[in-house]
Amino acid sequence: MKNINQIFDNNKEWIKSKLATDSTYFDKLASGQDPEILYIGCSDSRATAEEIMGLGPGDVFVHRNIANMASNLDLTAMGVINYAVEHLKVDHVVVCGHYGCGGVKAAMQSQDLGILNPYLRNIRDVYRMHKDELNAITDEDLRYRRLIELNVQEQCINVLKTSDVQIAFKRRGITVHGWVFDLATGELIDLKIDFAKILEDIMEIYHLD
């Protein structure tokens, strides 16, 4: 986009289109939010949360960062989880990665990436934990895709380690989901992560409630 001021013209047209369909659209938008889903996704510009799920404003509480991480050292991510689970009372937490993720690709490279090094180390830790499985995959593209899936799985585990989610699971049955978006087909893929079994397995060490 060469002229960023075009955005303001686009905004005016968007307002007109919304009011033409529903004259109370912005009154409803301003009245508050009651989302059922917390979506933790990648910052990639090609994979927007509401669009790929066919949902709209107010339906999803969204947190996005490089490679859809849920690190306990990321206070923003932890704050979002706390607010969504404790205060908005979401019923579902979704961690959604995508094939072709630049963050995961960068973590697979043996190079110094400066300030990104400590951040990408979390993804490299995922590789280390699943090294045998990943190294057995000879096709580099397939290995890359599998690491993306495993990273989603490990971030789901990180979500389950939090006291907010543990308490919400016990009190009201919140669920955690791991998905991958395929940019090449538009398909949203459920990795069918058994979050209840994972939670049971980790409770001996990560029990916080």
CORLINRA-V339552 format. One record per helix or strand. SS is the DSSP state (2 for helix, 1 for strand). FROM is the first residue (numbers start at 0). LEN is the number of residues. If there is no record, write none. Layout:
ss	from	len
SS	FROM	LEN
SS	FROM	LEN
This chain:
ss	from	len
2	5	16
2	24	6
1	36	6
2	48	5
1	59	6
2	74	13
1	91	7
2	101	6
2	113	16
2	130	5
2	139	21
2	162	10
1	174	7
1	187	3
2	194	12
